[in-house]
Amino acid sequence: MGLDQGQTTRVVASQSVTGLDLRPAVFIVDDDQRVREGLTELIQSAGYEPLPFASVGEMLESGSLKRPGCLILDVRMPGSSGLDIQQQLARGPNPKPVIFLTGHGDIPMTVQAMKAGAIDFLTKPVRDQTLLDAIAAGIARDAAQRADAEVTRRHAERVATLTPRELEVMEKVAHGRLNKQIAFDLGISEVTVKLHRSNAMRKMGLGSIAELIRVWSISSGTQAP
């Protein structure tokens, strides 16, 4: 395929201690066997692990969606719409960045897919490097989303250790309220606000207000893109 060193993608070793394979994979769903075989060869040559499926049902039944990675999906397949599948996966427990690869695209369909968060909308035939660039972007986005999910999980665990008053104070701090304003809002002294804030920051393992705001925004889904 003529890939240079910078284009040859790393195969990340499994980091799992529970049996779950954490190496990124490229899921391929296309009802055309020749397309699946061609994509499999290209993806392997770039150092990724391809997981080809003839249908979405086959992919779901495989139980492999917990793995990191991205999905190459045809827009139109027998009995299903790629756009609908994109939305279903986004709402499910194992969302995947989607790259649409189709011979039946049009502008409205492309716009809809991109608005829903697709990595790219590519028309067959596609240049190898164009597809590999999209795959790299998809895997990078998946890694970022998983990192945010882990931040959210840890944040939830730590928030659960806060007292109701500490939680009230921290929510207001995260939304930019000053100590004096929080004291007025809650009918307590500014010294008490500082004490609650200090205790909560310690429990949550946070070193600065900026870190608190970042973590809170990720957890609440208000993080800037």
trRosetta pair geometry for C-beta under 8 A, 3 or more apart (Angstrom, degrees):
i j d omega theta_ij theta_ji phi_ij phi_ji
1 42 6.6 111 -99 -133 144 71
1 45 4.7 111 -2 136 136 149
1 46 7.4 -58 82 -60 159 77
1 128 6.0 -154 -157 164 112 160
3 7 4.2 -130 -164 95 94 117
3 8 5.2 124 125 -67 123 75
3 45 6.7 147 -1 139 131 99
3 46 6.3 150 -83 -105 167 72
3 132 7.7 -163 -107 -152 125 173
4 7 5.2 84 52 14 66 103
4 8 7.2 -121 103 -17 31 90
5 8 5.8 -50 -146 23 33 112
7 46 7.1 -78 147 -132 83 95
7 129 7.2 -57 -140 -125 141 97
7 132 6.7 50 -172 129 103 146
8 46 6.6 -166 -135 -155 47 52
8 47 5.5 90 178 -24 75 131
9 46 4.9 37 15 154 110 89
9 47 4.2 -166 72 66 72 116
9 48 5.8 11 84 -49 139 85
9 132 7.7 -156 -32 -168 123 105
9 135 7.9 -79 -54 109 162 116
9 136 6.6 -153 -98 -94 126 97
10 47 6.3 66 -2 138 1 143
11 23 6.5 10 -179 -156 77 126
11 47 5.0 -131 -44 175 88 91
11 48 7.1 174 -96 -100 82 27
11 49 7.0 88 -134 -36 108 91
12 15 7.7 -35 151 -24 106 103
12 22 7.4 -72 113 114 117 82
12 23 5.2 173 75 -127 80 71
12 24 6.1 68 27 6 120 89
13 23 7.0 -63 -173 -84 9 104
14 21 5.4 -71 -113 -140 117 66
14 22 5.6 118 -147 40 61 79
14 23 5.5 -59 -75 -33 68 96
15 22 4.7 -53 43 63 85 144
16 19 6.2 -91 139 49 130 13
16 20 4.6 -167 -128 67 143 63
16 21 6.2 -94 -3 -89 143 21
16 22 5.0 158 -48 -15 92 103
20 66 6.0 -76 -148 118 123 128
20 67 7.4 -171 177 -85 89 67
21 25 8.0 56 113 -37 120 120
21 67 5.6 -8 86 -107 91 113
22 67 7.1 -175 -116 -140 26 71
22 68 6.1 43 -168 1 62 113
23 49 6.2 65 120 7 122 136
23 67 7.2 -16 68 -161 57 115
23 68 7.3 -142 114 54 20 102
24 48 6.8 -60 105 -137 95 95
24 49 7.5 156 98 34 51 94
24 67 7.4 139 -131 155 29 95
24 68 4.5 -62 -97 106 71 103
24 69 4.5 137 -169 -85 72 74
24 70 7.8 18 -175 -3 110 74
24 139 4.8 58 -174 -142 154 119
24 142 7.1 131 -126 81 112 136
24 143 7.5 -50 -79 -61 129 100
25 48 7.1 121 -142 174 34 94
25 49 4.7 -54 -115 84 81 100
25 50 7.2 121 -171 -125 83 11
25 51 5.0 35 164 -13 131 117
25 64 7.2 -42 65 160 160 120
25 67 5.0 31 15 123 119 138
25 68 7.2 129 16 82 69 55
25 69 4.0 -61 62 -66 55 158
26 39 8.0 -134 124 157 126 107
26 43 4.9 -132 58 -147 146 143
26 48 4.9 51 -13 143 116 140
26 49 7.0 165 19 80 75 46
26 50 5.2 -35 71 -107 99 62
26 51 6.9 170 79 21 45 74
26 69 5.8 -147 -72 -172 33 120
26 70 6.1 -8 -122 64 69 78
26 71 7.8 154 -169 -98 55 24
26 72 6.4 28 172 -10 99 107
26 135 5.7 -16 -108 -143 131 121
26 138 8.0 89 -117 85 87 134
26 139 7.7 -61 -78 -64 84 111
27 51 5.0 -29 -106 71 60 106
27 53 7.1 -8 -171 8 88 113
27 59 6.2 72 -168 -141 123 131
27 64 7.6 159 -96 102 110 115
27 65 7.6 19 -79 -104 153 71
27 69 6.1 121 -16 113 86 129
27 70 7.1 -141 29 106 85 35
27 71 4.3 -23 71 -110 112 74
27 72 6.9 -176 91 25 56 65
27 96 6.6 -16 31 -171 136 162
28 36 5.6 137 125 -131 131 78
28 39 5.1 148 -122 104 146 141
28 40 6.8 -110 18 -65 159 76
28 43 7.5 -140 -50 -16 126 153
28 50 5.8 7 -11 -168 123 102
28 51 6.7 169 18 80 76 49
28 52 4.3 -23 69 -108 117 68
28 53 6.6 162 85 24 61 65
28 71 7.9 174 -76 -159 24 57
28 72 4.9 -6 -112 62 67 110
29 53 5.1 -18 -103 73 73 100
29 54 7.8 17 -152 111 63 8
29 55 6.8 26 -158 -178 101 11
29 56 5.7 41 -154 -77 150 62
29 59 5.6 -55 -86 -36 115 141
29 71 6.8 4 4 -172 107 103
29 72 7.1 176 28 89 63 60
29 73 5.1 9 58 -114 108 73
29 74 6.7 -121 105 16 77 81
29 77 7.3 -60 143 -56 100 161
29 85 7.9 -114 89 148 159 163
30 35 4.5 -85 132 96 151 128
30 36 5.3 -170 65 -63 105 83
30 39 7.3 117 14 6 141 144
30 52 7.7 -49 38 -154 89 94
30 54 7.5 -55 85 -131 42 40
30 72 7.5 -27 -36 117 109 98
30 73 7.8 178 -63 -145 73 31
30 74 4.9 101 -112 -28 78 120
30 77 7.5 -148 -136 -95 38 120
30 101 7.5 -44 -79 82 127 110
31 54 5.6 62 -121 -174 54 76
31 55 6.6 41 -89 -75 89 73
31 74 7.1 -85 9 41 80 152
31 77 5.2 141 -21 -145 117 99
31 78 6.0 84 -86 8 164 100
32 35 4.0 67 87 7 110 112
32 36 6.8 173 91 -12 58 83
32 74 7.9 105 10 -64 99 154
33 36 5.5 -54 -149 37 36 113
33 37 6.2 34 155 -19 69 106
33 54 7.3 -14 -79 -102 76 104
34 37 5.8 -53 -145 37 31 110
34 38 6.3 31 155 -18 64 107
35 38 5.8 -57 -148 38 30 110
35 39 6.2 25 157 -14 66 109
35 74 7.9 61 119 -66 160 124
35 124 7.6 -55 -118 -109 122 146
36 39 6.0 -60 -146 40 27 107
36 40 6.1 32 155 -25 64 109
36 52 4.2 100 -168 -162 111 135
36 53 7.9 -162 -122 45 133 22
36 54 7.2 -56 -52 -84 154 63
37 40 5.6 -52 -145 33 29 116
37 41 6.6 30 156 -19 63 104
37 52 7.7 35 -66 -113 40 172
38 41 6.0 -55 -153 33 30 110
38 42 6.5 25 153 -15 64 108
39 42 5.7 -56 -147 39 34 110
39 43 5.9 30 158 -18 69 111
39 50 6.6 149 123 -135 85 142
39 52 7.0 137 79 -95 109 112
39 72 6.4 -156 -163 89 150 159
39 101 7.9 136 -92 83 136 167
39 131 7.9 -117 -127 165 91 152
40 43 6.0 -59 -143 39 25 108
40 44 6.2 25 159 -18 63 109
40 50 4.4 -169 -126 92 67 158
40 52 5.3 -51 -71 -40 115 132
41 44 6.0 -58 -148 37 26 110
41 45 6.4 27 155 -22 62 108
42 45 5.8 -59 -154 33 30 112
42 46 6.7 19 153 -13 64 108
42 128 5.7 -151 -142 -137 127 102
42 131 7.0 34 135 90 148 135
42 132 7.4 -127 159 -66 108 99
43 46 5.9 -61 -153 38 34 107
43 48 4.8 -68 178 72 90 111
43 49 7.7 -8 138 109 113 9
43 50 4.1 110 82 -65 140 110
43 135 7.1 177 -118 -123 95 164
44 47 7.8 74 -179 -51 33 13
44 48 7.1 -99 -85 67 29 63
44 49 7.7 41 -100 -116 71 34
44 50 6.0 -70 -49 0 81 111
46 132 5.3 -179 -103 -128 154 120
46 135 7.3 101 100 81 157 147
48 69 8.0 112 -165 -131 117 110
48 135 6.7 -91 -37 160 163 138
48 139 7.7 -142 -112 -62 126 148
51 59 7.7 101 127 -126 110 92
51 62 7.4 151 175 133 124 164
51 64 5.9 -152 -162 118 159 155
51 67 7.9 119 -24 62 154 146
51 69 7.8 93 16 108 120 169
53 56 7.4 100 116 -91 133 20
53 58 4.3 175 -164 94 108 112
53 59 4.1 -154 29 -63 173 85
53 62 6.9 -115 -90 -24 128 137
54 58 5.6 64 49 10 75 157
55 58 4.6 103 58 2 80 101
55 59 7.2 -142 99 -3 48 85
55 77 6.9 159 -123 154 70 139
55 78 7.7 -57 -108 64 110 94
55 79 8.0 10 -144 63 122 117
55 80 7.6 121 -161 12 89 139
56 59 5.5 -55 -154 36 38 113
56 60 6.2 36 151 -19 70 105
56 77 7.4 144 -18 77 97 149
56 80 5.7 -135 12 151 132 176
56 85 5.4 -131 -106 -122 150 137
57 60 5.8 -55 -146 37 31 109
57 61 6.2 27 157 -17 66 110
58 61 5.9 -58 -145 39 28 109
58 62 6.6 41 152 -37 61 102
59 62 5.7 -49 -157 15 32 118
59 64 7.4 -88 -167 53 68 101
59 65 7.0 80 153 -65 93 102
60 65 7.0 -2 -116 -29 51 133
62 65 7.7 117 74 -27 94 76
63 66 7.5 -11 166 3 65 104
64 67 5.5 -19 173 5 77 119
65 89 7.9 -138 -154 -136 137 105
65 94 4.1 119 135 109 105 150
65 96 6.9 -102 -154 -44 94 123
66 94 5.5 -100 -87 -105 45 136
68 139 7.2 73 148 -149 101 82
68 142 5.4 136 -166 133 83 126
68 143 6.6 47 -162 -80 135 68
68 146 6.3 -46 -106 -40 108 156
69 96 6.8 -8 90 -138 72 111
69 138 7.6 21 165 125 51 107
69 139 6.1 -28 -136 -106 45 88
69 142 6.1 -27 64 77 10 175
70 96 5.9 139 -140 176 38 94
70 97 4.4 -41 -122 75 102 95
70 98 7.2 180 -175 -84 88 20
70 99 6.2 58 146 -11 123 102
70 119 6.6 8 -157 -20 141 151
70 135 6.2 -176 60 -144 133 59
70 138 2.9 44 -99 143 162 128
70 139 5.5 -100 -15 -59 109 59
70 141 7.5 72 -89 55 117 101
70 142 5.8 -143 -65 -32 77 131
71 89 7.3 -54 9 -176 160 175
71 96 4.3 78 -16 124 114 135
71 97 7.0 171 24 85 77 45
71 98 5.0 -28 73 -109 103 67
71 99 6.9 -179 91 26 49 71
71 138 7.6 -148 27 -175 46 144
72 98 8.0 135 -100 -163 20 59
72 99 4.9 -27 -105 73 67 104
72 101 5.4 5 -173 5 100 125
72 131 7.8 28 -112 -162 133 110
72 135 7.6 -28 -60 -90 110 96
73 82 4.8 145 138 -143 113 113
73 85 6.5 -158 -161 89 149 134
73 86 7.1 -177 72 -67 158 89
73 98 5.5 -31 19 -157 126 106
73 99 7.1 142 20 73 72 50
73 100 5.9 -43 75 -105 83 59
73 101 7.2 138 64 26 31 76
74 77 5.3 107 83 -58 114 99
74 82 5.9 -147 102 -67 41 133
74 100 7.5 83 -136 -158 18 72
74 101 6.4 -54 -87 78 59 70
74 102 5.3 115 -153 -96 66 84
75 81 7.2 -11 173 -167 65 65
75 82 4.0 -106 -127 32 36 134
75 83 6.7 26 -148 -32 87 83
75 100 5.5 43 -62 -160 91 120
75 102 4.1 -8 9 -81 103 156
75 104 6.0 -134 69 72 118 99
75 105 6.4 126 -3 -84 153 74
75 109 6.3 48 -155 172 152 136
75 113 7.5 -80 -104 -72 111 138
76 81 7.1 -17 -105 -122 56 59
76 82 6.8 -72 -40 -7 31 104
76 102 6.6 91 16 -145 82 126
76 104 5.0 -17 15 60 132 150
77 80 5.2 -6 74 63 99 94
77 81 8.0 -176 37 -89 75 17
77 82 6.8 97 -1 -55 99 86
80 84 6.7 -132 -172 66 76 118
80 85 6.0 51 166 -51 121 115
81 84 4.1 82 71 6 101 106
81 85 6.8 -172 91 -9 53 84
82 85 5.5 -54 -146 38 36 114
82 86 6.3 46 152 -27 66 101
82 98 7.8 150 172 -179 100 139
82 100 6.0 111 139 -120 147 104
82 102 7.3 -132 10 -69 159 130
82 113 7.8 4 113 -104 107 120
83 86 5.5 -45 -151 27 33 118
83 87 6.8 30 152 -15 62 102
83 109 7.1 -122 -57 -154 132 84
83 112 5.9 7 -133 121 139 123
83 113 6.0 -108 -104 -84 93 81
83 116 7.0 129 -156 14 83 160
84 87 5.8 -57 -155 37 34 109
84 88 6.3 34 150 -20 68 107
85 88 5.6 -53 -145 37 34 113
85 89 6.2 32 158 -17 67 106
86 89 6.2 -59 -150 37 25 107
86 90 6.4 27 153 -22 62 109
86 98 4.9 -79 -116 0 102 167
86 113 6.7 137 -19 -135 174 79
86 116 5.6 88 126 123 129 139
86 117 7.7 172 171 63 115 89
86 118 6.6 -40 -138 -75 147 94
87 90 5.6 -55 -148 33 32 114
87 91 6.6 21 157 -12 65 108
87 116 6.3 -76 -76 -154 81 138
88 91 6.1 -65 -153 40 30 104
88 92 6.3 33 151 -32 65 112
89 92 5.4 -56 -144 27 34 118
89 94 7.3 -58 -160 92 85 68
89 95 5.5 114 144 -129 80 56
89 96 5.5 -48 164 30 139 87
89 98 7.3 124 66 -59 142 117
90 95 5.0 51 -123 -126 39 117
90 116 7.1 -132 -32 174 157 97
90 117 6.7 117 -105 49 136 140
91 95 7.8 111 10 -83 19 104
92 95 6.4 153 63 -66 75 63
95 145 7.1 -91 83 153 115 154
96 142 6.8 -4 -142 -101 58 121
97 117 7.4 -110 -126 143 69 99
97 118 7.8 109 -175 -150 69 36
97 119 5.0 65 165 -48 110 113
97 137 7.7 -137 152 117 152 74
97 138 4.0 -176 101 -150 127 81
97 139 7.7 -128 50 -50 133 25
97 141 4.6 97 -73 80 148 126
97 142 5.3 -115 2 -55 110 88
97 145 7.7 171 -46 -3 99 140
98 113 7.5 -110 100 -168 122 102
98 117 7.5 88 32 100 96 82
98 118 5.0 -60 84 -120 95 78
98 119 6.5 -173 79 7 38 88
98 138 7.6 172 16 -127 6 125
99 118 7.0 118 -104 -175 29 92
99 119 4.8 -40 -80 62 78 116
99 120 5.3 10 -135 52 86 86
99 122 6.8 8 173 8 96 113
99 131 7.4 107 159 -149 148 75
99 134 4.7 105 -121 144 134 126
99 135 6.8 -56 -24 -76 158 59
99 138 5.7 -79 -39 -60 107 143
100 105 7.3 116 129 -91 124 120
100 110 8.0 -157 72 -114 143 64
100 113 5.4 -37 -16 -163 147 158
100 118 5.7 -17 -10 -154 103 145
100 120 7.1 -139 40 101 71 53
100 121 4.6 3 63 -122 118 67
100 122 6.6 168 91 29 62 63
101 122 5.0 -11 -107 73 70 103
101 123 8.0 166 -156 -96 52 11
101 124 6.3 76 169 -57 85 90
101 126 6.4 -92 -137 -4 103 144
101 131 7.1 31 -97 -117 130 115
102 105 5.0 123 82 -47 114 90
102 121 7.7 -28 26 -170 107 79
102 122 7.6 135 23 83 61 55
102 123 6.5 -42 76 -115 64 55
102 124 6.6 -113 119 -4 16 97
103 123 6.8 90 -113 -165 37 75
103 124 4.4 -46 -73 51 84 115
105 109 5.7 -147 -151 83 65 126
105 110 5.8 60 -176 -60 115 97
105 121 6.1 133 -133 162 143 108
105 123 5.1 -111 30 -89 129 98
106 109 4.9 87 55 13 74 108
106 110 7.0 -139 94 -10 34 92
107 110 5.6 -56 -146 35 31 113
107 111 6.3 32 158 -20 66 105
108 111 5.7 -54 -147 35 32 112
108 112 6.3 32 155 -20 65 106
109 112 5.8 -54 -148 36 31 112
109 113 6.4 29 154 -18 64 107
109 121 7.6 159 116 -159 84 144
110 113 5.8 -58 -149 37 30 110
110 114 6.2 21 158 -14 66 110
110 121 4.4 170 -132 98 85 161
111 114 6.0 -61 -145 40 27 106
111 115 6.1 28 157 -20 65 109
112 115 5.9 -57 -146 36 27 111
112 116 6.4 20 156 -14 62 111
113 116 5.9 -66 -153 40 29 107
113 118 4.2 7 155 -10 92 147
113 121 5.1 115 81 -82 141 123
114 117 7.7 127 -176 -10 31 8
114 118 5.3 -74 -89 51 43 100
114 121 6.3 -83 -52 -17 94 121
118 121 5.9 61 116 -58 148 86
119 134 5.3 121 126 -169 119 89
119 137 5.3 146 -160 101 118 111
119 138 4.5 -62 -64 -78 162 89
119 141 6.7 -157 -93 12 106 146
120 134 4.2 -86 22 -121 138 127
120 137 7.4 90 -27 65 109 138
122 126 4.5 28 166 -100 125 146
122 130 6.6 143 -122 128 132 118
122 131 6.4 156 134 -89 178 81
122 134 6.7 -108 -36 -29 131 163
123 126 6.7 143 73 -71 41 93
126 130 5.4 -117 173 79 98 122
126 131 5.2 103 115 -52 127 106
127 130 4.2 88 66 1 95 109
127 131 7.1 -172 88 -5 51 83
128 131 6.0 -65 -157 39 30 106
128 132 6.2 25 153 -16 69 111
129 132 5.4 -53 -140 40 36 112
129 133 6.2 43 156 -24 67 102
130 133 5.9 -53 -151 32 28 112
130 134 6.7 27 150 -17 61 105
131 134 5.6 -55 -152 36 35 112
131 135 6.4 38 150 -21 67 104
132 135 5.4 -48 -146 34 35 115
132 136 6.4 39 153 -20 65 102
133 136 5.8 -52 -150 34 32 112
133 137 6.5 31 151 -17 64 106
134 137 5.6 -55 -150 38 33 112
134 138 6.2 36 151 -23 66 106
135 138 5.5 -54 -147 35 31 114
135 139 6.4 27 158 -15 66 105
136 139 6.1 -56 -146 38 29 106
136 140 6.3 30 154 -19 63 109
137 140 5.7 -57 -147 38 30 112
137 141 6.3 30 155 -20 65 105
138 141 5.8 -54 -148 35 30 108
138 142 6.4 30 154 -19 64 106
139 142 5.6 -50 -146 35 34 114
139 143 6.4 37 153 -21 64 103
140 143 5.7 -53 -150 34 31 112
140 144 6.5 30 152 -17 64 105
141 144 5.6 -56 -150 37 34 111
141 145 6.2 34 153 -19 68 106
142 145 5.7 -54 -146 37 31 111
142 146 6.3 31 155 -18 65 106
143 146 5.8 -55 -147 37 29 110
143 147 6.4 32 152 -21 63 105
144 147 5.6 -53 -149 34 32 113
144 148 6.5 32 152 -18 64 104
145 148 5.7 -52 -149 36 33 111
145 149 6.4 36 150 -22 65 105
146 149 5.4 -50 -146 34 34 115
146 150 6.5 36 153 -20 64 102
147 150 5.8 -53 -152 34 32 111
147 151 6.6 36 149 -20 64 103
148 151 5.5 -51 -151 34 35 114
148 152 6.4 38 150 -20 66 104
148 218 5.0 -147 -153 -162 95 119
148 223 7.4 -113 -135 13 133 162
149 152 5.5 -51 -149 35 33 114
149 153 6.4 36 151 -22 65 103
150 153 5.6 -49 -146 33 34 113
150 154 6.4 29 157 -13 65 105
151 154 6.1 -60 -149 41 28 106
151 155 6.0 32 153 -24 65 110
151 215 6.0 -141 173 -131 113 81
151 218 5.2 11 99 108 133 152
151 219 7.2 -119 120 -61 90 83
152 155 5.5 -55 -145 36 28 115
152 156 6.4 31 156 -22 64 104
152 218 6.0 -130 -66 127 87 98
152 219 4.6 145 -123 -109 81 72
153 156 5.9 -54 -152 32 29 110
153 157 6.7 28 151 -18 62 105
154 157 5.6 -53 -152 34 35 113
154 158 6.4 27 154 -13 67 107
155 158 5.9 -63 -149 41 30 105
155 159 6.0 33 154 -24 68 108
155 204 7.4 25 -135 -152 64 110
155 215 5.3 165 -96 170 129 110
155 216 7.6 168 -159 -85 144 45
155 218 7.6 155 -17 80 154 104
155 219 4.7 -105 93 -76 153 138
156 159 5.7 -50 -140 34 30 113
156 160 6.6 39 155 -28 60 102
156 219 7.1 163 -54 -142 79 125
157 160 5.9 -54 -161 24 29 116
157 161 7.6 25 146 -19 58 100
158 161 5.8 -51 -164 25 43 111
158 162 7.6 52 142 -31 64 95
158 203 6.1 146 -173 134 92 82
158 204 4.3 105 149 -120 137 66
158 205 6.6 -106 -114 14 150 96
159 162 5.7 -42 -164 10 47 117
159 167 6.7 75 -168 -113 89 104
159 170 8.0 -152 -122 88 89 149
159 204 7.2 36 -68 -100 55 111
161 203 5.0 -158 102 -179 122 125
161 204 7.9 -178 59 -69 112 63
162 166 4.1 -136 -167 93 100 118
162 167 4.6 129 112 -60 132 82
162 170 6.8 -78 -134 8 160 140
162 200 5.5 32 -118 -122 116 97
162 203 6.1 155 -78 91 73 151
162 204 7.6 3 -60 -54 111 102
163 166 4.6 94 50 7 78 104
163 167 7.0 -142 90 -7 40 86
163 196 7.9 -100 61 -138 112 100
164 167 5.7 -56 -150 35 30 113
164 168 6.5 34 152 -22 64 103
165 168 5.5 -48 -150 32 36 114
165 169 6.5 34 153 -17 65 104
165 186 7.6 98 -148 -166 90 145
165 196 5.7 -101 128 -123 98 139
166 169 5.7 -55 -150 37 32 111
166 170 6.2 27 156 -17 67 109
166 196 4.9 -162 -102 -170 65 94
166 197 8.0 165 -144 -77 76 28
166 199 6.0 -92 -110 90 130 109
166 200 4.2 162 -176 -74 109 111
166 203 7.5 47 159 29 155 143
167 170 5.9 -57 -142 39 29 107
167 171 6.3 33 158 -22 64 105
167 200 7.6 164 -68 -119 37 134
168 171 6.0 -56 -151 32 26 111
168 172 6.7 18 155 -12 61 109
168 186 6.3 114 131 -100 134 130
169 172 6.0 -65 -156 39 30 107
169 173 6.3 30 151 -20 68 108
169 182 5.9 72 -135 179 74 141
169 186 7.3 -35 -80 -34 78 159
169 193 5.9 167 -132 -148 123 73
169 196 4.3 126 1 114 164 128
169 197 5.5 -123 146 -69 129 74
169 200 6.5 -178 80 -7 112 150
170 173 5.4 -50 -142 36 36 114
170 174 6.1 39 157 -22 66 105
170 196 7.9 -126 -38 139 77 98
170 197 7.0 144 -80 -119 69 67
170 200 4.8 -137 -62 151 122 155
170 201 8.0 168 -106 -59 110 64
170 204 7.7 114 -132 -23 152 150
170 212 7.0 -128 -160 -164 95 130
170 216 7.8 -175 152 -85 95 133
171 174 5.8 -55 -149 36 28 112
171 175 6.5 14 154 -8 62 110
171 216 7.8 154 -121 -145 51 139
172 175 5.8 -63 -147 44 32 104
172 177 4.1 -40 168 41 93 139
172 181 7.6 -160 170 105 124 98
172 182 4.7 135 112 -108 145 106
172 185 6.5 175 -119 64 152 156
172 186 8.0 -121 -14 -37 159 113
173 176 7.9 91 178 -32 29 11
173 177 6.4 -81 -80 59 31 83
173 182 7.0 -6 -60 -69 72 148
173 197 6.0 114 -65 -121 150 115
173 209 6.5 -117 169 -135 109 102
173 212 6.4 -9 116 124 114 151
174 212 5.6 -121 -92 141 85 100
174 213 5.5 156 -148 -102 67 58
174 216 3.8 -7 -151 50 142 175
174 217 7.7 -173 -180 -44 109 69
176 213 7.9 55 -64 -108 72 126
177 181 4.6 -129 -169 92 92 123
177 182 5.0 114 125 -61 123 87
177 185 7.0 -23 -166 -10 153 145
178 181 4.6 92 55 9 78 104
178 182 6.9 -145 93 -7 38 87
179 182 5.7 -56 -146 37 30 110
179 183 6.3 34 155 -23 65 105
179 190 5.1 76 142 -154 107 94
179 193 4.8 149 -157 105 84 136
179 194 6.0 17 -136 -64 138 83
179 197 7.4 -82 -103 -15 99 150
180 183 5.7 -51 -150 32 30 114
180 184 6.6 28 152 -16 62 105
180 190 5.7 -13 -92 -99 57 124
181 184 5.7 -55 -152 37 33 111
181 185 6.2 36 151 -22 67 107
182 185 5.5 -52 -145 35 33 114
182 186 6.1 6 165 2 68 112
182 193 4.9 124 95 -136 118 138
183 186 6.6 -71 -141 49 22 92
183 187 7.9 -160 168 23 53 2
183 188 5.6 -107 -143 80 69 65
183 189 5.9 -21 -145 166 124 16
183 190 4.4 -61 -54 -75 154 60
183 192 7.3 118 -116 58 96 92
183 193 4.9 -95 -68 -30 85 135
184 187 7.7 24 -174 -70 26 40
186 193 7.4 142 45 -88 132 100
188 192 4.4 -91 159 80 117 138
188 193 6.3 144 95 -52 111 80
189 192 4.6 100 59 3 81 101
189 193 7.1 -137 101 -5 47 84
190 193 5.4 -47 -151 31 39 117
190 194 6.5 40 151 -20 66 101
191 194 5.8 -54 -153 35 33 111
191 195 6.5 34 149 -21 65 105
192 195 5.5 -51 -148 34 35 114
192 196 6.4 34 154 -16 67 103
193 196 5.9 -56 -149 38 30 108
193 197 6.1 29 154 -19 65 110
194 197 5.6 -55 -144 38 30 113
194 198 6.2 32 156 -22 65 107
195 198 5.8 -54 -147 35 28 111
195 199 6.4 25 156 -16 63 107
196 199 5.9 -58 -148 38 30 109
196 200 6.1 25 157 -17 66 111
197 200 5.9 -59 -145 39 28 109
197 201 6.2 29 157 -21 65 107
198 201 5.9 -53 -145 34 27 110
198 202 6.5 27 156 -18 62 107
199 202 5.8 -60 -154 36 29 111
199 203 6.4 27 153 -18 66 108
200 203 5.7 -54 -145 37 33 111
200 204 6.1 17 160 -7 67 113
201 204 6.1 -66 -143 47 26 101
201 206 4.9 -95 -154 69 76 98
201 207 7.7 121 175 -83 111 14
201 212 7.0 -69 -109 -70 91 126
202 205 7.7 31 178 -69 29 35
204 212 7.5 75 100 -108 147 91
204 215 7.8 159 165 97 127 160
206 211 4.9 177 -157 100 95 119
206 212 5.0 70 178 -70 159 82
206 215 6.9 -115 -98 12 122 146
207 211 5.7 67 51 11 72 154
208 211 4.7 102 59 3 80 100
208 212 7.1 -137 102 -4 47 85
209 212 5.3 -50 -151 34 39 117
209 213 6.3 40 152 -21 69 102
210 213 5.8 -53 -149 35 31 110
210 214 6.5 32 152 -19 64 106
211 214 5.7 -54 -148 36 33 112
211 215 6.3 28 157 -15 67 108
212 215 6.0 -60 -147 40 27 106
212 216 6.0 23 158 -17 66 113
213 216 5.8 -57 -141 40 27 110
213 217 6.1 27 159 -22 64 109
214 217 6.0 -59 -148 34 26 108
214 218 6.6 25 155 -17 63 105
214 223 7.7 49 -159 -114 60 105
215 218 5.9 -55 -152 35 31 110
215 219 6.3 25 155 -16 65 111
216 219 5.8 -59 -146 40 31 110
216 220 6.0 12 161 -6 67 114
217 220 6.1 -64 -138 47 27 99
217 222 4.8 -94 -150 78 78 85
217 223 4.4 114 133 -80 102 66
217 224 7.5 -10 163 -7 144 67
218 221 7.8 31 176 -68 27 29
218 223 5.0 33 -86 -53 55 133
